[in-house]
């Protein structure tokens, strides 16, 4: 699509009309109302980045295991970025990709559950490829890091191949291995850093892991505390 409000919304419309199937890709040159975690918007310039949504069917993942879909998508993006930029790529919990301390990719996963089955999953991805200027602080792109522009379709093909590889590994039952790999690539892992809770509590903590339900496990004053997505944020 030359432009649209949100590729995730278009994909959801197709699912609602029983038109979607596993592997469908909805991609646009310009997304006018891209959405991110915590109700944030996703800033993108026309024709410079990759903004798309992938429809997945994951009958081998139970709803209570839905964090594995974050693991799947995050590792796919990690593999893609490392293939171009080599070093400095981290997963900022739960699913942003960082180049050192700057955001380079956003991800929004939406699940459609029927009974005890995830009927469909939509993975909405915004990858900063060739954009050089951002209104949002602490944002960057592949081009800004590498000092060169990239062919968008070639980057997309690389990403899809990485996605297929990780999807197949998850389908084959390598859940623990993939989750461990996800945790090993976390931004600020095993480093003391400042955090703020939703109760405006400021504290120093050390990220140690992520549990099976996706909670961030942070060591605070020698004790491990679990935090959900809306319960903690980095103090930059």
C-alpha positions, 0 to 999 in steps of 0.5 A: 500500500502506498500509504495507510493509517496502520498496517496492524489495523489493516491486517486485523480487518482482514482477520475479522473478514476471514480473509487473512492467512498465515504468512500474509504481509501488509506493507506500506511506504508511509504509515500515518498512525503507526502504534507502539507499546504503551500507546506510543506512536511510531514516527516514520518518513515516507519511502525511507523505512520499513513499516509492515505487519506479518500475520502468523498462525502459531498453533504450537504456542498456547495463550499463556506462552504468548511471550514466546512470540515477542522472543520470536520477533525480537530475535528475528530483528536482532539477526537482521540488524547484526547482519548489517551493523555487526555490533552494538545491537540489543533487545530493550525489554520487551521488544524494542531494538537498540543500537547502543543507547538509541532506538532503531526498531519498534515492534507491536504484537497483537494476538487474537485468541479463541478459547485456549488457542492463539488463532492469529498473531499480528507482528507490526514492525517499524524498522528505521532504515534510511531516515536520518533525522528524527523528532524523537530523541534517542532514535537512529537508523541503519543508514545513520549508523552505517553511513550509507543507504540501504535498498529497502526490499533487500533488507526486507528479504533478509528480515523475512528469511531471519523470521522464517528461520526463527519461526521454524526453530520455535515450531520445532520446540526450541522454546527454552533455547530461544528464550535463553538467547533472548535474555542474553541479548537484553539491553543493560543485562547485568548492569546497574541502572536507574529505573522508575516504577509506576508509583514514581519509585526511583531505584537502582536495579540490575536486569537479570532475566525475563521469566516465562510470562514476560516479566522483567526480573530485576535485582533490587537491593539483593532481591529479585523483583518481577515487573510487568510492562507497565510497571517499570521504565528506564530512567535515561 
